Amino acid sequence: MDRYGAWSADLPLRLFLAWEFFEAGLEKWNGQNWFGHIQSAFPFPFSAFPAELNWQLSMWIELIAPLLLLLGLGTRLASLVLMMLTLVAIAAVHWPAQWSSLSELLMGYSISDKGFGNYKLPLIYLVALLPLFLKGAGRFSLDELLRNRR
């Protein structure tokens, strides 16, 4: 079991995250730019960029970085970029606009549209990306293949 785990333990995580982020990128590719409505909520320096540039940046990150995760190529960099994108999304979209107590803030830890934010799913993505950032893609990856060719 340990032998197979060393080869494939990170693969389901990479597949899950690649699908989730790629799907979000496809939604942006096929959708309308709604970043103009939330541009002021973006953290600096993204708040200084035009909404169209932020839209394009996030769309291309969500289309390219998941493919890198899927292949296990540049996994640490792809994970870092997706973590940064997710932090910006939490700040701009998912964090509660107003909260006056810890209990109100914790109400945002949900997957709903009942106010007080909605940061549970992006927080799950951050936690899932962290091991890939810290240790890489694992043995079943192009990163490992390239490392062994040296």
CNS distance restraints for C-alpha pairs under 8 A (distance, minus, plus):
assign (resid   1 and name CA) (resid   5 and name CA) 6.03 0.50 0.50
assign (resid   2 and name CA) (resid   6 and name CA) 6.14 0.50 0.50
assign (resid   3 and name CA) (resid   7 and name CA) 6.85 0.50 0.50
assign (resid   4 and name CA) (resid   8 and name CA) 6.13 0.50 0.50
assign (resid   4 and name CA) (resid   9 and name CA) 7.71 0.50 0.50
assign (resid   5 and name CA) (resid   9 and name CA) 4.76 0.50 0.50
assign (resid   6 and name CA) (resid 138 and name CA) 7.15 0.50 0.50
assign (resid   6 and name CA) (resid 139 and name CA) 6.66 0.50 0.50
assign (resid   7 and name CA) (resid 138 and name CA) 6.56 0.50 0.50
assign (resid   7 and name CA) (resid 139 and name CA) 4.86 0.50 0.50
assign (resid   7 and name CA) (resid 140 and name CA) 5.34 0.50 0.50
assign (resid   8 and name CA) (resid  12 and name CA) 7.63 0.50 0.50
assign (resid   8 and name CA) (resid 138 and name CA) 7.33 0.50 0.50
assign (resid   8 and name CA) (resid 139 and name CA) 7.16 0.50 0.50
assign (resid   8 and name CA) (resid 140 and name CA) 6.10 0.50 0.50
assign (resid   9 and name CA) (resid  13 and name CA) 7.84 0.50 0.50
assign (resid   9 and name CA) (resid 138 and name CA) 7.61 0.50 0.50
assign (resid  10 and name CA) (resid  14 and name CA) 6.24 0.50 0.50
assign (resid  10 and name CA) (resid 132 and name CA) 7.71 0.50 0.50
assign (resid  10 and name CA) (resid 137 and name CA) 6.26 0.50 0.50
assign (resid  10 and name CA) (resid 138 and name CA) 5.94 0.50 0.50
assign (resid  11 and name CA) (resid  15 and name CA) 6.10 0.50 0.50
assign (resid  11 and name CA) (resid 137 and name CA) 7.53 0.50 0.50
assign (resid  11 and name CA) (resid 138 and name CA) 7.72 0.50 0.50
assign (resid  11 and name CA) (resid 140 and name CA) 7.17 0.50 0.50
assign (resid  12 and name CA) (resid  16 and name CA) 6.02 0.50 0.50
assign (resid  13 and name CA) (resid  17 and name CA) 6.15 0.50 0.50
assign (resid  13 and name CA) (resid 128 and name CA) 7.10 0.50 0.50
assign (resid  14 and name CA) (resid  18 and name CA) 5.87 0.50 0.50
assign (resid  14 and name CA) (resid  69 and name CA) 5.62 0.50 0.50
assign (resid  14 and name CA) (resid  70 and name CA) 5.85 0.50 0.50
assign (resid  14 and name CA) (resid  72 and name CA) 7.77 0.50 0.50
assign (resid  14 and name CA) (resid 132 and name CA) 7.97 0.50 0.50
assign (resid  14 and name CA) (resid 137 and name CA) 7.55 0.50 0.50
assign (resid  15 and name CA) (resid  19 and name CA) 6.13 0.50 0.50
assign (resid  15 and name CA) (resid  69 and name CA) 7.54 0.50 0.50
assign (resid  15 and name CA) (resid  70 and name CA) 5.88 0.50 0.50
assign (resid  16 and name CA) (resid  20 and name CA) 6.25 0.50 0.50
assign (resid  17 and name CA) (resid  21 and name CA) 6.10 0.50 0.50
assign (resid  17 and name CA) (resid  66 and name CA) 7.03 0.50 0.50
assign (resid  17 and name CA) (resid  69 and name CA) 7.77 0.50 0.50
assign (resid  17 and name CA) (resid 125 and name CA) 7.29 0.50 0.50
assign (resid  17 and name CA) (resid 128 and name CA) 7.72 0.50 0.50
assign (resid  17 and name CA) (resid 129 and name CA) 7.67 0.50 0.50
assign (resid  18 and name CA) (resid  22 and name CA) 5.81 0.50 0.50
assign (resid  18 and name CA) (resid  65 and name CA) 7.77 0.50 0.50
assign (resid  18 and name CA) (resid  66 and name CA) 4.11 0.50 0.50
assign (resid  18 and name CA) (resid  67 and name CA) 6.53 0.50 0.50
assign (resid  18 and name CA) (resid  69 and name CA) 5.98 0.50 0.50
assign (resid  18 and name CA) (resid  70 and name CA) 5.90 0.50 0.50
assign (resid  19 and name CA) (resid  23 and name CA) 5.88 0.50 0.50
assign (resid  19 and name CA) (resid  66 and name CA) 7.07 0.50 0.50
assign (resid  20 and name CA) (resid  24 and name CA) 6.49 0.50 0.50
assign (resid  21 and name CA) (resid  25 and name CA) 6.27 0.50 0.50
assign (resid  21 and name CA) (resid  62 and name CA) 5.23 0.50 0.50
assign (resid  21 and name CA) (resid  63 and name CA) 7.27 0.50 0.50
assign (resid  21 and name CA) (resid  66 and name CA) 6.16 0.50 0.50
assign (resid  22 and name CA) (resid  26 and name CA) 6.19 0.50 0.50
assign (resid  22 and name CA) (resid  62 and name CA) 5.33 0.50 0.50
assign (resid  22 and name CA) (resid  63 and name CA) 5.07 0.50 0.50
assign (resid  22 and name CA) (resid  64 and name CA) 7.86 0.50 0.50
assign (resid  22 and name CA) (resid  66 and name CA) 5.72 0.50 0.50
assign (resid  22 and name CA) (resid  67 and name CA) 7.76 0.50 0.50
assign (resid  23 and name CA) (resid  27 and name CA) 6.28 0.50 0.50
assign (resid  23 and name CA) (resid  62 and name CA) 7.93 0.50 0.50
assign (resid  24 and name CA) (resid  28 and name CA) 6.43 0.50 0.50
assign (resid  24 and name CA) (resid  59 and name CA) 7.78 0.50 0.50
assign (resid  24 and name CA) (resid  62 and name CA) 6.50 0.50 0.50
assign (resid  25 and name CA) (resid  29 and name CA) 6.12 0.50 0.50
assign (resid  25 and name CA) (resid  58 and name CA) 7.51 0.50 0.50
assign (resid  25 and name CA) (resid  59 and name CA) 4.81 0.50 0.50
assign (resid  25 and name CA) (resid  60 and name CA) 6.91 0.50 0.50
assign (resid  25 and name CA) (resid  61 and name CA) 7.62 0.50 0.50
assign (resid  25 and name CA) (resid  62 and name CA) 4.52 0.50 0.50
assign (resid  25 and name CA) (resid  63 and name CA) 5.11 0.50 0.50
assign (resid  26 and name CA) (resid  30 and name CA) 6.09 0.50 0.50
assign (resid  26 and name CA) (resid  59 and name CA) 7.64 0.50 0.50
assign (resid  26 and name CA) (resid  63 and name CA) 7.11 0.50 0.50
assign (resid  27 and name CA) (resid  31 and name CA) 5.65 0.50 0.50
assign (resid  28 and name CA) (resid  32 and name CA) 6.91 0.50 0.50
assign (resid  28 and name CA) (resid  33 and name CA) 7.30 0.50 0.50
assign (resid  28 and name CA) (resid  55 and name CA) 7.75 0.50 0.50
assign (resid  28 and name CA) (resid  59 and name CA) 5.81 0.50 0.50
assign (resid  29 and name CA) (resid  59 and name CA) 6.65 0.50 0.50
assign (resid  33 and name CA) (resid  52 and name CA) 7.13 0.50 0.50
assign (resid  33 and name CA) (resid  55 and name CA) 6.46 0.50 0.50
assign (resid  34 and name CA) (resid  38 and name CA) 7.53 0.50 0.50
assign (resid  35 and name CA) (resid  39 and name CA) 5.66 0.50 0.50
assign (resid  35 and name CA) (resid  51 and name CA) 5.48 0.50 0.50
assign (resid  35 and name CA) (resid  52 and name CA) 7.45 0.50 0.50
assign (resid  35 and name CA) (resid  54 and name CA) 7.48 0.50 0.50
assign (resid  35 and name CA) (resid  55 and name CA) 6.48 0.50 0.50
assign (resid  36 and name CA) (resid  51 and name CA) 5.25 0.50 0.50
assign (resid  36 and name CA) (resid  52 and name CA) 7.79 0.50 0.50
assign (resid  38 and name CA) (resid  42 and name CA) 7.01 0.50 0.50
assign (resid  38 and name CA) (resid  92 and name CA) 6.73 0.50 0.50
assign (resid  38 and name CA) (resid  93 and name CA) 7.45 0.50 0.50
assign (resid  39 and name CA) (resid  47 and name CA) 5.91 0.50 0.50
assign (resid  39 and name CA) (resid  51 and name CA) 6.11 0.50 0.50
assign (resid  39 and name CA) (resid  92 and name CA) 7.84 0.50 0.50
assign (resid  40 and name CA) (resid  47 and name CA) 5.84 0.50 0.50
assign (resid  41 and name CA) (resid  47 and name CA) 7.07 0.50 0.50
assign (resid  41 and name CA) (resid  91 and name CA) 7.12 0.50 0.50
assign (resid  41 and name CA) (resid  92 and name CA) 4.69 0.50 0.50
assign (resid  41 and name CA) (resid  93 and name CA) 7.57 0.50 0.50
assign (resid  42 and name CA) (resid  46 and name CA) 5.79 0.50 0.50
assign (resid  42 and name CA) (resid  47 and name CA) 4.77 0.50 0.50
assign (resid  42 and name CA) (resid  88 and name CA) 6.62 0.50 0.50
assign (resid  42 and name CA) (resid  89 and name CA) 7.95 0.50 0.50
assign (resid  42 and name CA) (resid  91 and name CA) 6.63 0.50 0.50
assign (resid  42 and name CA) (resid  92 and name CA) 4.79 0.50 0.50
assign (resid  43 and name CA) (resid  47 and name CA) 5.63 0.50 0.50
assign (resid  43 and name CA) (resid  88 and name CA) 6.65 0.50 0.50
assign (resid  43 and name CA) (resid  91 and name CA) 6.84 0.50 0.50
assign (resid  43 and name CA) (resid  92 and name CA) 7.11 0.50 0.50
assign (resid  44 and name CA) (resid  48 and name CA) 6.61 0.50 0.50
assign (resid  45 and name CA) (resid  49 and name CA) 7.04 0.50 0.50
assign (resid  46 and name CA) (resid  54 and name CA) 6.95 0.50 0.50
assign (resid  49 and name CA) (resid  53 and name CA) 6.47 0.50 0.50
assign (resid  49 and name CA) (resid  54 and name CA) 6.63 0.50 0.50
assign (resid  50 and name CA) (resid  54 and name CA) 6.52 0.50 0.50
assign (resid  51 and name CA) (resid  55 and name CA) 6.11 0.50 0.50
assign (resid  52 and name CA) (resid  56 and name CA) 6.16 0.50 0.50
assign (resid  53 and name CA) (resid  57 and name CA) 6.01 0.50 0.50
assign (resid  54 and name CA) (resid  58 and name CA) 6.04 0.50 0.50
assign (resid  55 and name CA) (resid  59 and name CA) 6.02 0.50 0.50
assign (resid  56 and name CA) (resid  60 and name CA) 6.06 0.50 0.50
assign (resid  57 and name CA) (resid  61 and name CA) 6.04 0.50 0.50
assign (resid  58 and name CA) (resid  62 and name CA) 6.00 0.50 0.50
assign (resid  58 and name CA) (resid  85 and name CA) 7.03 0.50 0.50
assign (resid  59 and name CA) (resid  63 and name CA) 6.21 0.50 0.50
assign (resid  60 and name CA) (resid  64 and name CA) 5.89 0.50 0.50
assign (resid  61 and name CA) (resid  65 and name CA) 5.51 0.50 0.50
assign (resid  61 and name CA) (resid  81 and name CA) 7.57 0.50 0.50
assign (resid  61 and name CA) (resid  82 and name CA) 7.29 0.50 0.50
assign (resid  62 and name CA) (resid  66 and name CA) 6.39 0.50 0.50
assign (resid  62 and name CA) (resid  82 and name CA) 7.59 0.50 0.50
assign (resid  63 and name CA) (resid  67 and name CA) 6.94 0.50 0.50
assign (resid  64 and name CA) (resid  68 and name CA) 6.55 0.50 0.50
assign (resid  65 and name CA) (resid  69 and name CA) 6.30 0.50 0.50
assign (resid  65 and name CA) (resid  78 and name CA) 5.03 0.50 0.50
assign (resid  65 and name CA) (resid  79 and name CA) 7.60 0.50 0.50
assign (resid  65 and name CA) (resid  81 and name CA) 7.61 0.50 0.50
assign (resid  65 and name CA) (resid  82 and name CA) 7.10 0.50 0.50
assign (resid  66 and name CA) (resid  70 and name CA) 6.06 0.50 0.50
assign (resid  66 and name CA) (resid  78 and name CA) 7.45 0.50 0.50
assign (resid  67 and name CA) (resid  71 and name CA) 6.24 0.50 0.50
assign (resid  68 and name CA) (resid  72 and name CA) 5.78 0.50 0.50
assign (resid  68 and name CA) (resid  73 and name CA) 5.04 0.50 0.50
assign (resid  68 and name CA) (resid  74 and name CA) 6.35 0.50 0.50
assign (resid  68 and name CA) (resid  75 and name CA) 6.39 0.50 0.50
assign (resid  68 and name CA) (resid  78 and name CA) 6.52 0.50 0.50
assign (resid  69 and name CA) (resid  73 and name CA) 6.41 0.50 0.50
assign (resid  69 and name CA) (resid  74 and name CA) 7.57 0.50 0.50
assign (resid  69 and name CA) (resid  75 and name CA) 5.50 0.50 0.50
assign (resid  69 and name CA) (resid  78 and name CA) 6.64 0.50 0.50
assign (resid  69 and name CA) (resid  79 and name CA) 7.58 0.50 0.50
assign (resid  69 and name CA) (resid 137 and name CA) 7.55 0.50 0.50
assign (resid  71 and name CA) (resid 141 and name CA) 6.07 0.50 0.50
assign (resid  71 and name CA) (resid 142 and name CA) 6.14 0.50 0.50
assign (resid  72 and name CA) (resid 137 and name CA) 5.28 0.50 0.50
assign (resid  72 and name CA) (resid 138 and name CA) 7.88 0.50 0.50
assign (resid  72 and name CA) (resid 140 and name CA) 7.56 0.50 0.50
assign (resid  72 and name CA) (resid 141 and name CA) 4.37 0.50 0.50
assign (resid  72 and name CA) (resid 142 and name CA) 5.24 0.50 0.50
assign (resid  72 and name CA) (resid 143 and name CA) 5.80 0.50 0.50
assign (resid  73 and name CA) (resid 137 and name CA) 7.77 0.50 0.50
assign (resid  73 and name CA) (resid 141 and name CA) 6.78 0.50 0.50
assign (resid  73 and name CA) (resid 142 and name CA) 5.22 0.50 0.50
assign (resid  73 and name CA) (resid 143 and name CA) 5.05 0.50 0.50
assign (resid  74 and name CA) (resid  78 and name CA) 6.06 0.50 0.50
assign (resid  74 and name CA) (resid 143 and name CA) 6.57 0.50 0.50
assign (resid  75 and name CA) (resid  79 and name CA) 5.91 0.50 0.50
assign (resid  75 and name CA) (resid 132 and name CA) 6.69 0.50 0.50
assign (resid  75 and name CA) (resid 133 and name CA) 6.92 0.50 0.50
assign (resid  75 and name CA) (resid 136 and name CA) 5.67 0.50 0.50
assign (resid  75 and name CA) (resid 137 and name CA) 5.74 0.50 0.50
assign (resid  75 and name CA) (resid 143 and name CA) 7.43 0.50 0.50
assign (resid  76 and name CA) (resid  80 and name CA) 6.11 0.50 0.50
assign (resid  76 and name CA) (resid 132 and name CA) 6.19 0.50 0.50
assign (resid  76 and name CA) (resid 133 and name CA) 4.34 0.50 0.50
assign (resid  76 and name CA) (resid 134 and name CA) 7.08 0.50 0.50
assign (resid  76 and name CA) (resid 135 and name CA) 7.64 0.50 0.50
assign (resid  76 and name CA) (resid 136 and name CA) 5.46 0.50 0.50
assign (resid  76 and name CA) (resid 137 and name CA) 7.65 0.50 0.50
assign (resid  77 and name CA) (resid  81 and name CA) 6.17 0.50 0.50
assign (resid  77 and name CA) (resid 133 and name CA) 7.25 0.50 0.50
assign (resid  78 and name CA) (resid  82 and name CA) 6.16 0.50 0.50
assign (resid  79 and name CA) (resid  83 and name CA) 6.01 0.50 0.50
assign (resid  79 and name CA) (resid 129 and name CA) 5.73 0.50 0.50
assign (resid  79 and name CA) (resid 130 and name CA) 7.43 0.50 0.50
assign (resid  79 and name CA) (resid 132 and name CA) 6.41 0.50 0.50
assign (resid  79 and name CA) (resid 133 and name CA) 5.32 0.50 0.50
assign (resid  80 and name CA) (resid  84 and name CA) 6.22 0.50 0.50
assign (resid  80 and name CA) (resid 129 and name CA) 7.90 0.50 0.50
assign (resid  80 and name CA) (resid 133 and name CA) 6.20 0.50 0.50
assign (resid  81 and name CA) (resid  85 and name CA) 6.20 0.50 0.50
assign (resid  82 and name CA) (resid  86 and name CA) 6.03 0.50 0.50
assign (resid  82 and name CA) (resid 129 and name CA) 7.84 0.50 0.50
assign (resid  83 and name CA) (resid  87 and name CA) 6.18 0.50 0.50
assign (resid  83 and name CA) (resid 125 and name CA) 7.92 0.50 0.50
assign (resid  83 and name CA) (resid 126 and name CA) 5.81 0.50 0.50
assign (resid  83 and name CA) (resid 129 and name CA) 6.81 0.50 0.50
assign (resid  84 and name CA) (resid  88 and name CA) 6.33 0.50 0.50
assign (resid  85 and name CA) (resid  89 and name CA) 6.21 0.50 0.50
assign (resid  86 and name CA) (resid  90 and name CA) 6.11 0.50 0.50
assign (resid  86 and name CA) (resid 122 and name CA) 6.22 0.50 0.50
assign (resid  86 and name CA) (resid 125 and name CA) 7.68 0.50 0.50
assign (resid  86 and name CA) (resid 126 and name CA) 6.99 0.50 0.50
assign (resid  87 and name CA) (resid  91 and name CA) 6.23 0.50 0.50
assign (resid  88 and name CA) (resid  92 and name CA) 6.01 0.50 0.50
assign (resid  89 and name CA) (resid  93 and name CA) 5.49 0.50 0.50
assign (resid  89 and name CA) (resid  94 and name CA) 6.54 0.50 0.50
assign (resid  89 and name CA) (resid 122 and name CA) 7.88 0.50 0.50
assign (resid  90 and name CA) (resid  94 and name CA) 4.46 0.50 0.50
assign (resid  90 and name CA) (resid  95 and name CA) 5.36 0.50 0.50
assign (resid  90 and name CA) (resid 119 and name CA) 6.19 0.50 0.50
assign (resid  90 and name CA) (resid 122 and name CA) 6.74 0.50 0.50
assign (resid  91 and name CA) (resid  95 and name CA) 5.47 0.50 0.50
assign (resid  93 and name CA) (resid 117 and name CA) 7.70 0.50 0.50
assign (resid  94 and name CA) (resid 108 and name CA) 7.99 0.50 0.50
assign (resid  94 and name CA) (resid 117 and name CA) 5.01 0.50 0.50
assign (resid  94 and name CA) (resid 118 and name CA) 4.76 0.50 0.50
assign (resid  94 and name CA) (resid 119 and name CA) 4.83 0.50 0.50
assign (resid  94 and name CA) (resid 122 and name CA) 7.97 0.50 0.50
assign (resid  95 and name CA) (resid 108 and name CA) 7.11 0.50 0.50
assign (resid  95 and name CA) (resid 116 and name CA) 7.46 0.50 0.50
assign (resid  95 and name CA) (resid 117 and name CA) 4.76 0.50 0.50
assign (resid  95 and name CA) (resid 118 and name CA) 6.43 0.50 0.50
assign (resid  95 and name CA) (resid 119 and name CA) 5.94 0.50 0.50
assign (resid  96 and name CA) (resid 105 and name CA) 6.80 0.50 0.50
assign (resid  96 and name CA) (resid 108 and name CA) 6.28 0.50 0.50
assign (resid  96 and name CA) (resid 115 and name CA) 7.21 0.50 0.50
assign (resid  96 and name CA) (resid 116 and name CA) 4.45 0.50 0.50
assign (resid  96 and name CA) (resid 117 and name CA) 3.79 0.50 0.50
assign (resid  96 and name CA) (resid 118 and name CA) 7.22 0.50 0.50
assign (resid  97 and name CA) (resid 116 and name CA) 6.84 0.50 0.50
assign (resid  97 and name CA) (resid 117 and name CA) 6.84 0.50 0.50
assign (resid  98 and name CA) (resid 116 and name CA) 6.99 0.50 0.50
assign (resid  99 and name CA) (resid 104 and name CA) 5.59 0.50 0.50
assign (resid  99 and name CA) (resid 105 and name CA) 5.84 0.50 0.50
assign (resid  99 and name CA) (resid 116 and name CA) 6.96 0.50 0.50
assign (resid 100 and name CA) (resid 104 and name CA) 6.63 0.50 0.50
assign (resid 100 and name CA) (resid 105 and name CA) 7.71 0.50 0.50
assign (resid 101 and name CA) (resid 105 and name CA) 6.40 0.50 0.50
assign (resid 102 and name CA) (resid 106 and name CA) 6.10 0.50 0.50
assign (resid 103 and name CA) (resid 107 and name CA) 6.30 0.50 0.50
assign (resid 104 and name CA) (resid 108 and name CA) 7.13 0.50 0.50
assign (resid 104 and name CA) (resid 116 and name CA) 6.60 0.50 0.50
assign (resid 105 and name CA) (resid 109 and name CA) 7.56 0.50 0.50
assign (resid 105 and name CA) (resid 116 and name CA) 6.61 0.50 0.50
assign (resid 105 and name CA) (resid 117 and name CA) 7.97 0.50 0.50
assign (resid 107 and name CA) (resid 116 and name CA) 6.00 0.50 0.50
assign (resid 107 and name CA) (resid 117 and name CA) 7.62 0.50 0.50
assign (resid 108 and name CA) (resid 115 and name CA) 7.31 0.50 0.50
assign (resid 108 and name CA) (resid 116 and name CA) 4.75 0.50 0.50
assign (resid 108 and name CA) (resid 117 and name CA) 4.38 0.50 0.50
assign (resid 108 and name CA) (resid 118 and name CA) 4.83 0.50 0.50
assign (resid 108 and name CA) (resid 119 and name CA) 5.98 0.50 0.50
assign (resid 108 and name CA) (resid 120 and name CA) 7.25 0.50 0.50
assign (resid 109 and name CA) (resid 117 and name CA) 7.47 0.50 0.50
assign (resid 109 and name CA) (resid 118 and name CA) 5.97 0.50 0.50
assign (resid 109 and name CA) (resid 119 and name CA) 5.46 0.50 0.50
assign (resid 109 and name CA) (resid 120 and name CA) 4.62 0.50 0.50
assign (resid 110 and name CA) (resid 117 and name CA) 7.93 0.50 0.50
assign (resid 110 and name CA) (resid 118 and name CA) 5.43 0.50 0.50
assign (resid 110 and name CA) (resid 119 and name CA) 6.57 0.50 0.50
assign (resid 110 and name CA) (resid 120 and name CA) 5.10 0.50 0.50
assign (resid 110 and name CA) (resid 121 and name CA) 7.67 0.50 0.50
assign (resid 111 and name CA) (resid 118 and name CA) 5.68 0.50 0.50
assign (resid 111 and name CA) (resid 119 and name CA) 7.42 0.50 0.50
assign (resid 111 and name CA) (resid 120 and name CA) 6.13 0.50 0.50
assign (resid 111 and name CA) (resid 121 and name CA) 6.71 0.50 0.50
assign (resid 112 and name CA) (resid 118 and name CA) 6.30 0.50 0.50
assign (resid 113 and name CA) (resid 117 and name CA) 7.62 0.50 0.50
assign (resid 113 and name CA) (resid 118 and name CA) 6.98 0.50 0.50
assign (resid 119 and name CA) (resid 123 and name CA) 6.02 0.50 0.50
assign (resid 120 and name CA) (resid 124 and name CA) 6.25 0.50 0.50
assign (resid 121 and name CA) (resid 125 and name CA) 6.35 0.50 0.50
assign (resid 122 and name CA) (resid 126 and name CA) 6.27 0.50 0.50
assign (resid 123 and name CA) (resid 127 and name CA) 6.29 0.50 0.50
assign (resid 124 and name CA) (resid 128 and name CA) 6.10 0.50 0.50
assign (resid 125 and name CA) (resid 129 and name CA) 6.03 0.50 0.50
assign (resid 126 and name CA) (resid 130 and name CA) 6.21 0.50 0.50
assign (resid 127 and name CA) (resid 131 and name CA) 7.68 0.50 0.50
assign (resid 128 and name CA) (resid 132 and name CA) 7.60 0.50 0.50
assign (resid 129 and name CA) (resid 133 and name CA) 6.23 0.50 0.50
assign (resid 130 and name CA) (resid 134 and name CA) 6.11 0.50 0.50
assign (resid 131 and name CA) (resid 135 and name CA) 5.87 0.50 0.50
assign (resid 131 and name CA) (resid 136 and name CA) 7.27 0.50 0.50
assign (resid 132 and name CA) (resid 136 and name CA) 4.65 0.50 0.50
assign (resid 132 and name CA) (resid 137 and name CA) 5.77 0.50 0.50
assign (resid 137 and name CA) (resid 141 and name CA) 6.07 0.50 0.50
assign (resid 137 and name CA) (resid 143 and name CA) 7.01 0.50 0.50
assign (resid 137 and name CA) (resid 144 and name CA) 7.77 0.50 0.50
assign (resid 138 and name CA) (resid 144 and name CA) 6.87 0.50 0.50
assign (resid 139 and name CA) (resid 143 and name CA) 8.00 0.50 0.50
assign (resid 139 and name CA) (resid 144 and name CA) 5.38 0.50 0.50
assign (resid 139 and name CA) (resid 145 and name CA) 7.81 0.50 0.50
assign (resid 140 and name CA) (resid 144 and name CA) 6.92 0.50 0.50
assign (resid 141 and name CA) (resid 145 and name CA) 6.45 0.50 0.50
assign (resid 142 and name CA) (resid 146 and name CA) 6.02 0.50 0.50
assign (resid 143 and name CA) (resid 147 and name CA) 6.13 0.50 0.50
assign (resid 144 and name CA) (resid 148 and name CA) 6.16 0.50 0.50
assign (resid 145 and name CA) (resid 149 and name CA) 6.40 0.50 0.50
assign (resid 146 and name CA) (resid 150 and name CA) 6.99 0.50 0.50
